[in-house]
Amino acid sequence: MKQWFLLAFILSFALLSVVSLASLDQGLASRQLIFFLLGVSVFFGVQKLSFSKILRFSPWFYFLVITLLVAVLFLPETRGTHRWLSFGGLFDLQPSQLAVPAVLLFILELKETTKKTAQYWLRSFASIIVIGSLVFLEPDLGMSLLVGFVSLNLVWLQPLKSKYVIVAILIGVIVSFGAWSFLLKPYQKLRITSFINPTAVETASNYNVRQSIIAVGSGQILGRGMEKGVQSQLQFLPEQETDFIFAAFSEEFGWVGSILVIMLYGMLLSYLLRFSRRLEGSRQLFLYSVFAYFLFQVSINIGMNLGLAPVTGLALPLFSYGGSSLLTTCGMLGITQVVLNETRQKSALHIA
């Protein structure tokens, strides 16, 4: 049963996501179902490769993603950002969604192939800064924070001399101050300040969060029922198919539905953490990184739906509408399954 857990996890969210979207828009639900079918294909397709082969291909994947991130900056803006590559109106690719697996696998490949410690750290930090900066320039604050969190978490898990830790902290402080002073746009600063002091100024983010909290609360224990949510059906709740899909789902399926979603994510995180402790080296670091990938997105997304975190635009993995996020997440879970399969095979051989 354990070897089918990740597939069962994906299929569970396929059901929850499609049902939730069907309540909002049948067209979105149909497209999301297609994305899930493609995602399951990616999940199984990745498993035709070994983990070592995936790492060998990672530099090519990293530079492909860099190319896509640079290319998207020169395309016309869509809703005030440069995030999507359109393929004839059939599919819009969001390259920033590929940034996390690209930099994650690239750093792990560097760990396997770079002999000098200082050279490894220099290349790792450089790869994080390059890809994170390109995502930030789109601008996509949420994804740039996700790239930074997962990548730095990966670096932090490895043995690091105290002097490097001090230097990294100083660089982080300087970069944070510089980003706040010169890089963050006014609306991005407002999202943060309005979260810290929500009564100080009226912003779109404040409105979004208030409507989200109302939607979650009005669902009560069992919810209002499918297609009976007031906030979602009357369009008071913005971005209800992406950023605030948890609130829309909670209004219609109540506390019971909300707890079900949170429990599924909790089961995945527990599963990843339990298996990662049995591994070592790059495989262990990869599983820890997938754990961080889900933990950060789930915590921030559900947190902002409940008014506990600032609005950053991060999707809820496998739940929010969107093909790029869904396919990327299925790909990462597919690589996770590769690691688990190889571990089981080695254990079987050792026992024999």
JOSULMO-V389821 format. One record per helix or strand of 3 or more residues. SS is the DSSP state (a for helix, b for strand). FROM is the first residue (numbers start at 1). TO is the last residue. If there is no record, write none. Layout:
((SS,FROM,TO) (SS,FROM,TO))
//
This chain:
((a,2,24) (a,26,46) (a,51,73) (b,84,87) (b,91,94) (a,95,113) (a,117,136) (a,141,156) (a,162,183) (a,186,196) (a,204,218) (a,230,233) (a,245,276) (a,281,305) (a,323,351))
//
